[in-house]
Amino acid sequence: MRHGTPHASDAHQGHHSADHTHGGGGSSWAMAARATLHCLTGCAIGEILGMTIGTALGWDNVRTMVLAIALAFLFGYSLTLRSVMSSGLGLRPAVRIALAADTVSIAVMELIDNGVIALWPGAMDAHLSDGMFWAVLAIALAAAFVVTTPVNKWMIGRGKGHAVVHGHGH
């Protein structure tokens, strides 16, 4: 994407009410979708901000993508941190929980959304003011959501990912 063309942001897993299917290790699709939507929110904020900054500074695609991905992880983790710390947990344990809960989800989302943008003809050359930029970004984010939701369901069902967050009241 030329000078900050946003790529579809990855969805980050979020904090959700525990709606396990059988109270044990299973997880519902609704729970996985909420985790993925939360993750996607943080990723989208970070990616759009990164693309905007990269464009404003006149950076090339690679530097802009690196910034956007870094900010996607930062905002994804930050949303989880805010939620976990609101339950009274200190910063150090909250950071460990955020890393455990969101890393795989954010990574999968970033891979899918940036992959869609990189492979979409003309998307890397689109500018923030182009309708194509926003259309491809929306498609890439939707694809990231669809691919990441089953990953989150699998992880939650095994007590990983956002299941860790649920263990702390979120």
Secondary structure, DSSP 8 states (H G I E B T S, - for coil): -TTS-------B--------SSSSS---HHHHHHHHHHHHHHHHHHHHHHHHHHHHTT--HHHHHHHHHHHHHHHHHHHHHHHHHTTT--HHHHHHHHHHHHHHHHHHHHHHHHHHHHHSTTGGG--TT-HHHHHHHHHHHHHHHHHHHHHHHHHHHTT-THHHHHTTT-
